[in-house]
């Protein structure tokens, strides 16, 4: 079934769009996405989103052809992220009106087909020239299972397996773009992984709202008219220096200097979507939460039923890779629209 989405341009009033730029500056620095923690005992030797990373290394952004070598690919996709708000915790003062935006909640009702909308997360991504984002689906949530308690790849496996749909919390995501960086289009598969690939320019003050937990999407390469992309380890940070200037540093080592006009800046707004107040209250009560043992055992049972696993359960890293390979089906070919 085709995904329902809304493309908005313009998205906010001019002053509000400018305020989104100022909020990024107020944080002063952004860390790498790779710096997010992993989880002990559940493939802890693997990156949080190794599902998307390994597919990117094998196939690149478009699903065909090889990406760069593994190390270069890691630098190219190790973008910069900070969370502005998560539930009641506000980390970027001034983001509150955006998080509670009534128009976004109305669009979320339309996209999800559900009436009870609870704004949940706002975070920002910065990509420097030469970076892109691997094709992926976003991290879903279930009652008792979210990115605070489980590795992100496992949550993705849970959704794609279809085994936990009764506990899933549908999420509507609005991705909005600010600034004048060239390139970095939002590429996605609204008709499913075997359908045509479409792209929307990351134009200033524009946005799309869609179920990114189910729709595969990525970011095309940000235009690069400067020296080669520097090595970006998880300890690197992107610092705002004032006067539209940003600097990439790893400790005391300067890796690059950039202007706002070169940096792709997006803000993602996510809201939980419930069919009614009773479903919302069930989530809030925690009385029907999933446990880690139940999740892992159910996935293992499915692997055995499908003939993908016999004998003892593999060690955690091998087991994690088996789960991703069995349940997550990425777009196989480049079927971009003309």
C-alpha positions, 0 to 999 in steps of 0.5 A: 500500500502506498504511503500517505505523506504531506510535502509542505513548502513553505513550512513555517513563517519566515521568523519561525524558520529563522528561529530554527537556525538560531536554536542549532547555534545555541547548542554550540556543538553537535556530536556524531550519531555514532557516539550514541551508546550500544547495549550490552549482551545484544550485539554490543560490538556492532553500531546501533544502526549496523543494519543500514550501515552494512547495506550502504557499504554493500550497495551505496545510497541508491541500492546498486553498485558498491559504496566507498571502502568501509572506512570512507563509507563510515566517515561519509555517513557519520553525521552530527545529531543532537536531541532538542526534546524527548518527552518532557525533557527539553534540551534546546530551549525555544523548541517547545512551540515547534514540538507542540505545533497544532498543524503538525498534530493535524497532519499526523492524524491524516498520515496515521489515520489515528486521532490521539497524537502525543508529540514525543521527540524533536532532534536535529541532524547536520551533514557537512559537504560530502556526507550522505545518509544510508537508505534505512527505516527509522527506529520504531517504538513498542510498548516497553521497547524503545531506544532508551532500553534496546539497541536501535537495530533490534527495534527495526528488526521487531518492526520488519518481522511483523511479530510485535505489531500488537505492541507497536506505537505508530509514529508520524515523522515530520522532517523539515529543512532549513538553510541553503546547502546544495544537494542532500535531497530526501530520497524515499520509496513511498510505494514500498522497497520494490517501488520507484525511488523518489526525491524531494529537495532539502529546500529551506523552510520545507518539510515532509510528514510521513511514517518513516518507520515503514518507508525506506528513505535516505539523504543524497550526498551534500554538495562538496566543493572543497577538499576531500571529506576528513576522517570523522571518528565518533569523538569528533564534534561540529562547533558553532563559532558565530558569524555563520561559521562552523568548525569540525574538531576531534579534541584539539585537532581541527578537521575542517571549517564550514559556513552555514550555507554548506551545512545541510540542517534538518529537524525531525519531529516525531509523535506517537499516534494512538487510535483512541484514549484507551490505547494511549492510556494502555501505553502510559500505564506500562501494564502491557509492556514487552520484556527483552526475554520475550522479544528475543525468544519470539524472534529466535522461535521465528528464525527456527520456524523459518529454517534460518536457525538450527542448533544453539543460539549464536553468540550475540554479534552473530545472532544480531546479524542473523536477525537483520539478514532474515527480517530486514529487506532493503530496496534491491535495485535503483528504481529512481523516478525519471 
